[in-house]
C-alpha cells in the first residue's frame, strides 16, 4: 500500500509512504508487515547498484548524487557497495539539505560532501545518480565525460525529466523493465515520442543483464544510462530477503 504526496517535502516528511504485506505464495498466510518506505529505499537503490555492476566502469570512484531526498543516502551506500567510491558529492537545489545528507553519510564513514556547482560536478563524476521529481532536465549530456554512468531513479511520470536529449543521444540506454520505463518514465517516454530514441535502441532491461542475455558496458569510454521506475517483482524479492534475514 503506497501513497505519494509531493507536498510532504514542505512538512519535512517523505513524499512516499507505505506498508508492504508479504504473503505465503502457497497458503496466502501473512508472513510479515514491512516498512514500505524503507523497503522502497533499499530495493530501488539496490536495483541501481545491480545495474551499475554491469554498466559502470570497474574503477569508477567519483559519485555525484543529485537530490537530497529520502533516497539519496541509500543511493550513496548502494553504489559504494559495488564500486570503489572515494568521493561522494551531494547536490540539491537547497544547499542546506545537501549538507545535511552529506553530514549524515560522513558520520557513517562515507567520504561525502555537499556540492555547489552542478555543471562542474557533472563533468567530473564517474557515476551520476539522480533522484528528483524535476520536470526540467538536470543532467546535461554535453557535460558528461567519456566513461560516465548515469543512473536515473526519479522522474516516475511521463512529464518528469531528469536528463536531457543530449544525455540520451550520447549514451547506451538501459532500463529496469521495458514495459514500465516506456510508459511511465519521462526520460524514456519523451525521447521515444520525439523519435530521438528508437525502441530497439534500448539495449537491455535488468532481467536481460542479470541473465547474461544482453551485454552491459563494452568499453571504458562509452557513456551508459540506466532508467528505473520500479517493479513489483523488486518489492517481492526485497520483502522475501528481509523476511528470511529476520526469521533466520
C-alpha positions in Angstrom: 0.0 0.0 0.0 1.7 3.1 -1.2 0.9 6.8 -1.3 2.8 9.6 -3.0 2.3 13.1 -1.6 4.9 15.6 -3.1 3.8 18.4 -0.7 5.1 16.4 2.2 8.5 17.8 1.5 7.4 21.2 2.8 6.3 19.4 6.0 9.7 17.7 6.5 8.1 14.3 5.7 9.0 11.8 2.9 6.9 12.1 -0.2 6.4 8.3 -0.4 4.6 6.4 2.5 3.6 2.8 2.5 3.4 -0.7 4.1 4.4 -4.0 2.5 2.4 -7.1 3.4 4.3 -10.3 2.5 2.0 -13.4 2.0 2.9 -17.0 1.7 2.7 -17.9 -2.0 1.0 -21.3 -1.4 -1.3 -20.8 1.5 -1.8 -17.0 1.4 -1.0 -16.6 5.0 0.5 -13.3 6.1 4.2 -13.7 6.8 5.4 -10.1 7.5 4.4 -6.5 7.5 7.3 -4.4 6.5 8.0 -0.6 6.5 7.2 0.2 2.9 9.3 3.4 2.8 12.5 1.6 3.9 11.8 -1.4 1.6 11.4 1.0 -1.3 14.5 2.9 -0.5 16.7 -0.2 -0.4 15.1 -2.1 -3.3 15.2 1.0 -5.5 18.8 1.8 -4.8 20.0 -1.8 -4.9 18.4 -2.2 -8.3 20.5 0.8 -9.4 23.6 -0.7 -7.9 22.9 -4.0 -9.6 22.7 -2.2 -12.9 25.9 -0.3 -12.1 27.7 -3.6 -11.6 27.1 -4.2 -15.3 27.3 -0.7 -16.6 29.7 1.5 -14.6 33.4 1.4 -15.1 35.2 -1.0 -12.8 37.3 1.8 -11.5 34.5 4.4 -11.0 35.4 6.3 -7.9 33.6 9.7 -8.0 29.9 9.6 -7.3 27.5 12.5 -7.8 24.1 12.2 -6.2 21.5 14.7 -7.4 18.7 15.4 -4.9 18.8 15.2 -1.1 15.5 13.4 -0.5 15.0 10.1 1.3 16.7 8.1 -1.5 19.9 10.0 -1.6 21.9 8.4 1.2 20.7 4.9 0.1 22.0 5.6 -3.4 25.4 6.6 -2.0 25.6 3.4 0.1 24.4 1.1 -2.6 26.7 2.4 -5.3 29.6 2.4 -2.8 28.9 -1.3 -2.3 29.6 -2.2 -5.9 32.3 0.3 -7.0 35.4 1.7 -5.3 33.9 5.1 -4.4 36.3 7.5 -2.8 34.3 10.7 -3.3 30.6 11.3 -2.9 29.2 14.7 -3.8 25.6 15.6 -2.9 23.8 18.3 -4.9 20.4 19.8 -4.2 18.6 23.0 -5.1 18.6 23.8 -1.4 22.3 23.6 -0.3 21.5 23.1 3.4 19.6 19.9 2.6 22.6 18.6 0.6 24.9 19.3 3.5 22.5 17.5 5.9 22.7 14.3 3.8 26.4 14.6 3.4 27.0 15.1 7.1 24.9 12.0 7.9 26.9 10.0 5.5 30.2 11.3 6.9 29.0 10.2 10.3 28.8 6.7 9.0 32.2 6.8 7.5 31.4 7.7 3.9 33.5 10.3 2.0 30.6 12.7 1.4 30.4 16.4 0.9 27.8 18.9 -0.4 28.4 20.2 -4.0 27.8 23.7 -5.2 28.3 23.9 -9.0 26.2 21.1 -10.6 27.6 21.6 -14.1 31.2 21.3 -12.8 30.2 18.1 -10.8 28.6 16.6 -13.9 31.8 17.0 -15.8 33.9 15.2 -13.1 31.6 12.4 -12.0 32.1 8.7 -12.9 28.6 7.8 -11.7 25.7 10.3 -11.6 22.7 9.1 -9.6 19.7 11.4 -9.8 16.6 11.0 -7.6 14.4 14.1 -8.1 10.9 14.9 -9.2 12.1 17.5 -11.6 10.2 18.4 -14.9 13.3 20.2 -16.1 16.4 18.1 -17.0 19.3 18.5 -14.6 21.7 16.0 -16.2 23.2 17.7 -19.2 24.5 15.2 -21.7 27.0 17.6 -23.2 28.9 17.8 -19.9 29.3 14.0 -19.3 32.8 12.7 -19.5 33.7 9.6 -21.5 33.1 6.5 -19.4 30.4 8.1 -17.2 27.4 6.1 -16.0 24.1 7.8 -15.4 21.6 6.3 -13.0 18.1 7.9 -13.1 15.7 6.9 -10.4 13.4 9.9 -10.1 11.1 11.0 -12.8 8.3 8.4 -12.4 5.7 10.1 -14.7 5.8 10.9 -18.4 6.0 14.6 -17.7 9.1 14.4 -15.4 12.6 14.6 -16.9 16.0 14.3 -15.2 18.3 14.0 -18.2 18.2 16.0 -21.4 18.2 14.8 -25.0 22.0 15.1 -25.3 22.3 12.5 -22.5 20.0 10.1 -24.3 21.9 10.6 -27.6 25.3 10.1 -26.2 24.5 7.1 -24.0 23.8 3.4 -24.4 20.4 3.2 -22.8 19.2 0.5 -20.4 16.0 0.2 -18.2 14.8 -1.8 -15.3 11.7 -3.0 -17.2 10.8 -2.2 -20.8 7.1 -2.2 -20.0 7.4 0.2 -17.2 10.0 2.6 -18.5 8.5 3.0 -21.9 5.1 4.0 -20.4 5.9 5.8 -17.1 9.4 7.4 -17.3 9.6 10.8 -19.0 13.3 10.3 -19.6 12.3 7.4 -21.9 8.8 8.3 -23.0 9.6 11.7 -24.3 12.6 10.7 -26.4 10.6 7.8 -27.8 7.7 10.2 -28.7 10.0 12.6 -30.5 11.8 9.9 -32.4 15.2 10.7 -30.7 15.2 7.2 -29.1 14.1 4.2 -31.1 12.6 1.3 -29.1 15.2 -1.0 -30.5 17.9 1.3 -29.2 17.0 0.4 -25.6 19.8 -2.2 -25.3 18.6 -4.3 -22.4 16.5 -4.4 -19.2 17.7 -5.5 -15.8 16.4 -9.0 -16.4 18.4 -9.4 -19.6 21.6 -8.0 -18.0 21.3 -10.3 -14.9 20.7 -13.4 -17.0 23.6 -12.5 -19.3 21.3 -12.4 -22.3 22.4 -8.9 -23.2 25.8 -7.2 -22.8 26.5 -4.3 -20.4 29.4 -1.9 -20.7 31.7 -2.7 -23.6 34.4 -0.1 -23.4 35.8 2.2 -20.8 35.0 5.3 -22.9 31.3 4.8 -23.6 28.6 6.5 -21.7 25.9 4.3 -20.2 22.4 5.3 -18.9 20.1 3.3 -16.7 16.5 4.4 -16.1 14.4 2.7 -13.4 10.7 3.2 -12.5 10.4 0.2 -10.1 8.6 -3.1 -10.4 6.5 -5.2 -8.1 9.0 -8.1 -8.5 11.7 -5.9 -6.9 9.4 -5.4 -3.9 8.7 -9.1 -3.6 12.4 -10.1 -3.8 13.3 -7.5 -1.2 10.4 -8.5 1.0 11.5 -12.1 0.9 15.1 -11.2 1.6 14.1 -9.1 4.7 11.8 -11.9 5.9 14.4 -14.6 5.6 17.1 -12.4 7.2 14.9 -11.7 10.3 13.5 -15.1 10.5 17.0 -16.7 10.3 
